[in-house]
């Protein structure tokens, strides 16, 4: 990994508005558009590297039965307020924008619990591979 800030207690507070649109195409398939802006609102440490991040993504969901949903898509990440990026370990080919591709699955395990898995390839510098596993719990309909 790269050492972007040598402060052990580096903390930041982000405000993150998100907007998503889902459009049914045919039975079991829908198109999605997603936008998010993560704004670095407050920092309580001496680390100056707290850039804001915008993310735009387009994807397709494909329902395989009632319990399994597959999805995949493309996205774009853009850094803002990144003029504080430290010199040295940060990649020499730094650019503030990067594309990404992702594949995922969501399995409805119980009535209010779903299991999720996602693979994301971010095409930045040498490339970044992310594999995420998560559990989603809902309160049901309110």
Order of alpha helices (4+ residues) and beta strands (2+ residues): beta-beta-beta-beta-beta-beta-beta
